[in-house]
Amino acid sequence: MEKVSCNLLIGVTGSVAALKLPLLIQSLLDFNKEERYNVKIKIVTTENAKHFYDTAVLPEGILLDDNTEWNSWKNRGDPVMHIELVKWADIMVIAPLDANTLAKMAQGFCDNLLTCVTRAWDFSKPLLFCPAMNTKMWHHPVTARHIATLKEWGHTEIPPIKKLLICGDTGIGAMAEVDTIAQTIRELIDEVCKKGN
Ligand SMILES: CC(C)(CO)[C@@H](O)C(=O)NCCC(=O)N/C=C\S
């Protein structure tokens, strides 16, 4: 059986939808239960995202944050983590992508590990993003402008859905369902990731 090896870089930002991170990671690791997949995952988190999930439920060593970057670079010659991560990744998926990081990406800001990765991204590789925000934020005119900018660059949106949101509003803004995201990634792995070990 020829295995498909794939390095998945998962970005997570400060929407309440980040509570779904452990579920998404488990869904992706479950691919490896099938003989044909050899999926490796690294997670790049923003500081705000950490408010919404429990790091203890994630596999050891999978989570990278701003401190990881600063602790790994001390002197000339040391690897620069955000550049190494761009080289390592075959696919990047940011789930959820909150309004703040969407704006930073669209404007080229890079003030943390996650936005430094996206700012140095290799556009020959797929980058998917799953917006998630309050529905009033979603409908603010700047959101469509930022989404359009990312799409112009060739990034792929997995669109938010309409739900009763945790603040009591009902409307578009909820992150796409984990199954939708996992299935989209699975199809992409088959398409872009190298065959062979
Ligand atoms: C949290 C979850 C996944 C529960 O189904 C869903 O409501 C969602 O994606 N919300 C993201 C929107 C958001 O950040 N709202 C913030 C204020 S209303």
The ligand as an ORCA input file, in Angstrom:
! r2SCAN-3c Opt
* xyz 0 1
  C     -18.856     28.579     19.058
  C     -19.559     27.783     17.972
  C     -18.605     26.886     17.275
  C     -20.643     26.940     18.646
  O     -21.358     26.260     17.656
  C     -20.228     28.743     16.977
  O     -21.145     29.585     17.650
  C     -19.198     29.595     16.277
  O     -18.475     29.115     15.429
  N     -19.107     30.857     16.667
  C     -18.097     31.693     16.079
  C     -18.627     33.060     16.027
  C     -18.054     33.854     17.133
  O     -16.871     33.849     17.337
  N     -18.979     34.556     17.853
  C     -18.595     35.478     18.825
  C     -19.574     36.136     19.463
  S     -21.220     35.775     19.111
*
